[in-house]
Amino acid sequence: MLFDQFIARDIQVSGARIHCRVGGSGPPLLLLHGCPQTHVMWHKLAPFLSRHFTVVASDLRGYGDSSKPRGLANHENYSFRAMASDQLELMSALGFAQFSAVGHDRGARVLHRMALDRPDALERVALLDILPTAFLYAQTDRSFATRYWEWFFLIQDYDLPEKLLSGNPEAFLRYELGKSVDDGVIVPEAWSEYLRVLSDPLAMHGMCEDYRAGAAIDLEHDAADAGQPVLCPLMVLWGSDNPVWQRFDMLEVWRRFAPTVVGGAIRAGHYLAEEAPDDVLRELLPFLTAPRTNAAYRWHKDN
């Protein structure tokens, strides 16, 4: 019942079958989730966004009810480039050649890659609770490796992580979502959906392949594009209570990658859309609906 006004769709693209929910009317807006979640993470925001946009809340390949192909030897089919291509084909199949997008965590990384590969397709982009992948790997120290342990455990060779995590998916999910489950931030319906899909061993494999690609071929793509900026208007929001970000000037870092970035901290941890939906919506709506001529969000296509 979390998306009762939305229509469920399953659309075949070149490399996968992508599951999504579509609702509302107006300009198209793509929502991409993070790990270990699905499109369900947007259930508190999607009804309000659908008053202004045709909202497409999608599951990345390897997650949710999208297909979960076996990873290739170089993990290319789980690269952010491959997952971005899925979503571009999905939006094209729905009739949208250009659209705005909001992504959280892994979904935000997919959108960062999409903004580099296909700037013509994106009107504007909002990224929730990330810094660029290559930047973070370059900053790795004991504190980061401890807090972001998934970046170093899930990338181990097939199929050790898959077997260990599949032994008790509920324990893994509860550890990842933390107190958000106990204090009711993650509502029971969402929790049930997250656990349902993650209980499939193929979902564990898809998740691990996503991270394996992030530590391998995605870094190669980033190195090849070093110095290429994100040209569309970009908003970055992050959780002020996420300890990983407290050592960084988030906007200063992002300005190395995007000339028009705006944004700020939200009083929340990592799961902004569920922990502080009103605050996220308050920031997103003016950005997503701002006229293209607004100086704060002008599009630097001439850079």
Residue pairs with C-beta under 8 A, 6 or more apart in sequence:
1 189
2 40
2 43
2 187
2 189
2 190
2 193
3 21
3 23
3 40
3 43
3 46
3 57
5 23
5 47
5 50
6 21
6 22
6 23
6 46
6 50
6 55
6 57
7 21
7 22
7 23
8 19
8 20
8 21
9 19
9 20
9 21
9 22
9 94
10 17
10 18
10 19
10 20
10 65
11 17
11 18
11 20
11 89
11 90
11 93
11 94
12 18
13 85
13 86
13 89
13 90
13 93
14 85
14 86
14 89
15 61
15 69
15 77
15 82
15 85
15 86
16 61
16 66
16 67
16 69
16 86
17 66
17 67
18 58
18 59
18 61
18 66
18 67
18 86
18 87
18 89
18 90
19 39
19 58
19 59
19 64
19 65
19 66
20 39
20 56
20 57
20 58
20 59
20 90
21 39
21 46
21 56
21 57
22 54
22 55
22 56
22 57
22 94
23 46
23 47
23 50
23 54
23 55
24 49
24 50
24 51
24 52
24 53
24 54
24 55
25 50
25 53
25 54
26 52
26 53
26 54
27 52
27 53
27 54
27 99
27 100
27 123
28 53
28 54
28 56
28 91
28 94
28 96
28 98
28 99
28 100
29 49
29 53
29 54
29 55
29 56
29 99
29 100
29 101
29 102
29 288
30 56
30 58
30 87
30 91
30 99
30 100
30 101
30 102
31 39
31 42
31 45
31 46
31 49
31 55
31 56
31 57
31 58
31 101
31 102
31 103
31 107
32 58
32 60
32 87
32 101
32 102
32 103
32 104
32 106
32 107
32 108
32 110
32 111
33 39
33 40
33 41
33 42
33 57
33 58
33 59
33 60
33 63
33 64
33 103
33 104
33 105
33 106
33 107
34 41
34 103
34 104
34 105
34 106
34 107
34 108
34 128
34 129
35 63
35 105
35 106
35 150
35 176
35 207
35 210
35 211
36 172
36 173
36 176
36 177
36 194
36 198
36 207
37 63
37 104
37 105
37 194
37 271
38 59
38 63
38 64
38 65
38 193
38 194
38 197
39 57
39 58
39 59
39 64
40 64
40 189
40 190
40 193
40 194
41 104
41 190
41 271
41 273
41 274
42 55
42 57
42 273
43 187
43 189
43 190
44 273
44 274
44 277
45 273
45 277
45 280
45 281
45 284
46 55
46 57
48 281
49 55
49 281
49 284
49 285
52 285
52 288
52 289
53 100
53 288
54 96
56 90
56 91
56 94
56 96
56 99
58 66
58 87
58 90
59 65
59 66
60 66
60 83
60 86
60 87
60 106
60 107
60 110
60 210
61 67
61 68
61 69
61 77
61 78
61 82
61 83
61 86
61 206
62 68
62 69
62 78
62 203
62 205
62 206
62 207
62 209
62 210
63 197
63 203
63 206
63 207
63 210
64 197
65 197
66 86
68 200
68 202
68 203
68 205
68 206
69 77
69 206
70 205
71 77
71 78
71 158
71 205
71 208
71 209
71 212
71 213
74 216
74 217
75 209
75 212
75 213
75 216
75 217
76 82
76 213
76 217
77 209
78 206
78 209
78 210
78 212
78 213
79 113
79 213
79 217
79 218
79 221
80 109
80 110
80 112
80 113
80 133
80 213
80 214
80 218
80 221
81 113
81 117
81 218
81 221
82 213
83 110
83 113
83 210
84 110
84 111
84 113
84 114
84 117
84 118
87 101
87 110
87 114
88 114
88 118
88 121
91 97
91 99
91 121
97 121
98 120
98 121
98 122
98 123
99 121
99 122
99 123
100 122
100 123
100 124
100 125
100 288
101 111
101 114
101 122
101 125
101 126
102 111
102 125
102 126
102 127
102 128
102 284
102 288
103 109
103 110
103 111
103 125
103 126
103 127
103 128
104 128
104 129
104 271
104 272
104 273
105 128
105 129
105 130
105 270
106 210
108 127
108 128
108 129
108 130
109 130
109 133
109 214
109 218
111 122
111 125
111 127
112 127
112 130
112 132
112 133
112 230
112 257
113 218
113 221
114 121
114 122
114 125
115 122
115 125
115 230
115 231
115 232
115 234
116 225
116 228
116 230
119 230
119 231
119 232
119 301
122 232
123 232
123 233
123 292
124 232
124 233
124 234
124 235
124 287
124 288
124 297
125 230
125 232
125 233
125 234
125 235
126 234
126 235
126 236
126 237
126 263
126 284
126 287
126 288
127 234
127 235
127 236
127 237
128 236
128 237
128 238
128 272
128 273
128 280
129 237
129 238
129 239
129 242
129 245
129 270
129 272
130 236
130 238
131 245
131 248
131 250
131 253
131 254
132 222
132 253
132 254
132 257
133 214
133 218
133 219
133 222
134 219
134 222
134 223
135 253
135 256
135 257
136 144
136 148
136 151
137 151
137 215
137 219
143 247
144 244
145 151
145 152
147 243
147 244
148 244
150 211
151 211
151 214
151 215
153 161
154 161
154 207
154 208
154 210
154 211
154 212
155 161
155 208
155 211
155 212
155 214
155 215
155 216
158 205
158 208
159 205
161 204
161 208
162 201
162 204
162 205
162 208
165 172
165 204
165 208
166 201
166 204
169 195
169 198
169 199
169 204
170 195
170 199
172 198
173 191
173 194
173 195
173 198
174 181
177 186
177 191
177 194
177 271
178 269
179 185
180 186
180 269
180 271
180 274
180 275
181 191
185 271
185 274
185 275
186 194
186 271
186 274
190 274
197 203
198 204
198 207
229 257
229 258
229 259
229 300
229 303
230 257
230 258
230 261
231 258
231 259
231 299
231 300
231 301
231 303
232 260
232 299
233 260
233 262
233 287
233 290
233 297
233 298
233 299
234 254
234 258
234 260
234 261
234 262
235 261
235 262
235 263
235 283
235 284
235 287
236 250
236 251
236 254
236 261
236 262
236 263
237 263
237 264
237 265
237 266
237 272
237 280
237 283
237 284
238 245
238 250
238 263
238 265
238 266
238 272
239 245
239 265
239 266
239 267
239 268
239 269
239 270
239 271
239 272
239 275
240 265
240 266
240 267
240 268
241 267
241 268
241 269
242 268
242 269
242 270
245 265
250 263
250 265
251 261
251 262
251 263
251 264
254 261
254 263
255 261
259 300
259 303
260 296
260 297
260 298
260 299
260 300
262 287
262 296
262 297
263 283
264 283
266 272
266 276
266 279
266 280
266 283
267 276
267 279
268 275
268 276
268 279
269 275
272 279
272 280
273 280
287 297
290 296
290 297
292 298
292 299
